[in-house]
Amino acid sequence: MKPINRYSAAERLNHWLTAVTFLLLAFSGLALFHPSMFWFSQLFGGGTWTRILHPYIGVAMFLSFSGLALKFWHHNLITRNDVAWLRRINDVMHNREEGLPEVDRYNAGQKLLFWTMTLAIPTLLITGVVIWRPWFAGNFAIDTLRWAVLIHALAAFVMIAGIIVHIYAAIWIRGTVGAMVRGTVTRAWAAKHHPVV
């Protein structure tokens, strides 16, 4: 049977650009966060280049994710089925899928990650601009800079934790990675995981 188109080439390119910039930000950010992880800076040519590149990559990720957010926000609105699905998250985790509410294009977990990123990424951008040396940091009081660094680190932690879950779930649900590589899914996969679409 003919597969179902789930993502266009442009949507997949946008996703992978966001994914690559996120990974670069995670490694460079961890290098700057604590001395025990400074060795990640070698991926970027050393500490100086890590500090220079990190904010520019951050702007690139913000722009890339903005494209995804504008394209998919309406598919991520929480419905009654999503609330019921979350109440039965233990069944979801144990693959007891019989009787679960039907899922549309994205399940409630995917939608929560989407809204988490929609809040976290602009937070990272705003706080990142505040602490961006030498361009902007000199315009802010030291207390503002300290708060910005703290909020930036917390938002980054939330993002990294969320993306780890996202990657695990994509591997756990067989066929999901293929959808973002080829753009298509089988009719059986769609009927099992996203029957409302």
MOBELLIN-V442421 format. One record per pair of residues at least 12 apart in sequence whose ideal C-beta (glycine too) atoms are under 10 Angstrom apart, sorted by the first residue. I is the first residue (numbers start at 0). GAP is how many residues later the second one is. D is the distance in whole Angstrom. If there is no record, write none. Layout:
BEGIN
I;GAP;D
I;GAP;D
END
This chain:
BEGIN
0;185;7
0;186;5
0;187;8
1;182;9
1;184;10
1;185;8
2;175;10
2;176;10
2;179;8
2;180;9
2;181;4
2;182;6
2;183;6
2;184;7
2;186;9
2;187;9
3;175;9
3;179;10
3;180;6
3;181;5
3;182;7
3;183;6
3;185;8
3;186;5
3;187;10
3;190;10
3;193;8
4;174;10
4;177;10
4;178;6
4;179;6
4;180;9
5;99;9
5;169;10
5;170;10
5;172;9
5;173;5
5;174;8
5;176;9
5;177;6
5;178;6
5;179;5
5;183;9
5;184;8
5;188;9
5;191;9
6;65;10
6;172;6
6;173;6
6;174;9
6;175;9
6;176;5
6;177;8
6;178;9
7;63;10
7;175;7
8;174;7
9;57;9
9;61;9
10;56;9
10;57;8
10;60;7
10;61;8
10;169;9
10;172;8
11;167;9
11;168;6
11;169;7
11;170;8
11;171;6
12;51;9
12;54;10
13;50;6
13;51;9
13;52;10
13;53;5
13;54;6
13;57;8
13;58;10
14;49;9
14;50;10
14;52;9
14;53;7
14;57;10
14;165;6
15;48;9
15;164;8
15;165;9
16;43;8
16;44;8
16;46;9
16;47;5
16;48;9
16;50;9
16;51;9
17;42;9
17;43;6
17;44;10
17;45;9
17;46;4
17;47;5
17;48;9
17;49;8
17;50;6
17;51;10
17;99;9
17;103;9
18;42;9
18;45;9
18;144;8
18;147;9
18;148;9
18;161;9
19;37;9
19;40;9
19;41;9
19;44;9
20;35;10
20;36;5
20;37;8
20;38;9
20;39;5
20;40;4
20;41;9
20;42;9
20;43;6
20;44;8
21;35;9
21;36;10
21;39;6
21;42;9
21;43;8
21;95;9
21;99;9
21;137;7
21;138;9
21;141;6
21;144;10
22;20;10
22;34;10
22;38;10
22;140;9
23;19;8
23;20;8
23;26;10
23;29;8
23;30;8
23;33;5
23;34;9
23;36;9
23;37;8
24;28;10
24;29;7
24;30;9
24;32;5
24;33;6
24;35;9
24;36;6
24;99;8
24;103;9
24;131;8
24;134;9
24;135;9
25;14;9
25;130;8
25;133;8
25;134;6
25;137;8
25;138;10
26;12;10
26;13;5
26;14;9
26;15;10
26;16;6
26;17;8
26;23;9
26;27;10
27;12;7
27;13;7
27;15;8
27;16;6
27;21;9
27;22;5
27;23;8
27;24;10
27;25;6
27;26;4
27;27;10
27;29;7
27;30;9
28;21;9
28;25;6
28;28;9
28;29;9
28;95;9
28;99;10
28;123;9
28;124;8
28;127;6
28;128;10
28;130;9
28;131;8
29;126;9
29;130;8
30;12;8
30;13;8
30;15;10
30;16;7
30;19;5
30;20;9
30;23;8
31;15;8
31;18;6
31;19;7
31;22;7
31;121;10
32;116;10
32;119;10
32;120;7
32;123;8
32;124;9
33;119;10
37;12;9
40;12;10
40;13;10
43;13;9
50;81;10
50;82;8
51;81;10
53;74;8
53;78;9
54;70;9
54;73;6
54;74;8
54;76;9
54;77;5
54;78;9
54;80;8
54;81;9
55;76;10
57;63;9
57;66;6
57;67;6
57;70;5
57;71;9
57;74;9
57;94;10
58;66;7
58;69;8
58;70;9
58;73;10
60;60;7
60;63;8
60;64;9
60;98;10
61;59;6
61;60;7
61;62;8
61;63;5
61;64;10
61;66;9
62;62;10
63;57;10
64;49;10
64;52;7
64;53;8
64;55;10
64;56;5
64;57;9
64;60;10
65;52;10
65;55;8
65;56;9
65;59;10
67;46;9
67;49;9
67;50;9
68;45;8
68;46;10
68;48;8
68;49;6
68;52;8
68;53;10
71;33;8
71;34;8
71;38;10
71;39;10
71;42;7
72;41;8
72;42;9
72;45;8
73;31;10
74;29;7
74;30;4
74;31;6
74;35;9
74;36;8
74;39;9
74;122;9
75;28;10
75;29;8
75;30;6
75;32;10
75;34;8
75;35;4
75;36;9
75;37;9
75;38;4
75;39;7
75;42;8
76;27;10
76;29;10
76;34;8
76;37;10
76;38;10
77;30;7
77;33;6
77;34;8
77;37;8
78;22;9
78;24;10
78;25;7
78;29;9
78;32;9
78;117;9
79;21;8
80;19;9
80;20;4
80;21;6
80;22;7
80;23;7
80;26;9
80;27;8
80;115;8
81;19;8
81;21;8
81;22;9
81;24;9
81;25;7
81;26;4
81;27;9
81;28;10
81;29;6
81;30;9
82;18;9
82;25;7
83;16;8
83;17;4
83;18;10
83;24;9
84;15;6
84;16;5
84;17;9
84;18;7
84;22;6
84;23;5
84;24;8
84;26;10
85;15;10
85;21;9
85;22;5
85;23;8
85;25;10
85;26;8
86;14;9
86;21;10
87;12;6
87;13;8
87;20;10
88;19;8
88;20;8
91;15;8
91;16;9
91;17;8
92;79;10
94;77;9
96;95;8
96;96;9
100;95;9
101;92;9
101;93;5
101;94;5
101;95;10
102;89;10
102;90;7
102;91;5
102;92;7
102;93;6
102;94;8
103;90;6
103;91;8
103;92;4
103;93;6
104;85;10
104;89;6
104;91;8
104;92;5
105;87;10
105;88;8
105;91;9
106;62;9
106;66;9
106;86;8
106;87;8
108;56;8
108;57;9
108;60;7
109;56;8
109;59;8
109;60;10
109;66;10
109;84;10
111;50;9
111;53;10
112;46;10
112;49;5
112;50;8
112;52;7
112;53;6
112;56;9
113;48;10
113;52;10
115;39;10
115;42;6
115;43;8
115;45;9
115;46;5
115;47;10
115;49;10
115;50;10
116;41;9
116;42;7
116;45;7
116;46;8
116;49;9
118;36;8
118;39;9
118;40;10
119;34;9
119;35;5
119;36;8
119;37;9
119;38;5
119;39;5
119;40;10
119;42;8
120;34;8
120;38;7
121;33;9
122;25;10
122;28;7
122;29;8
122;31;9
122;32;4
122;33;9
122;35;9
122;36;9
123;27;9
123;28;6
123;29;10
123;30;10
123;31;5
123;32;6
123;34;10
123;35;7
124;27;10
124;30;10
125;22;8
125;25;9
125;26;9
125;29;10
126;17;10
126;18;10
126;20;8
126;21;4
126;22;8
126;23;9
126;24;5
126;25;4
126;26;9
126;27;9
126;28;7
126;29;9
127;20;8
127;21;10
127;24;6
127;27;9
127;28;10
128;19;9
129;14;7
129;15;7
129;17;9
129;18;4
129;19;9
129;21;9
129;22;8
130;13;9
130;14;6
130;15;9
130;16;10
130;17;5
130;18;6
130;20;10
130;21;7
131;16;10
132;12;10
136;12;10
172;16;9
172;19;9
172;20;7
173;15;8
173;19;10
174;13;9
174;14;4
174;15;9
174;17;9
174;18;8
175;13;8
175;17;8
178;14;10
184;12;10
END
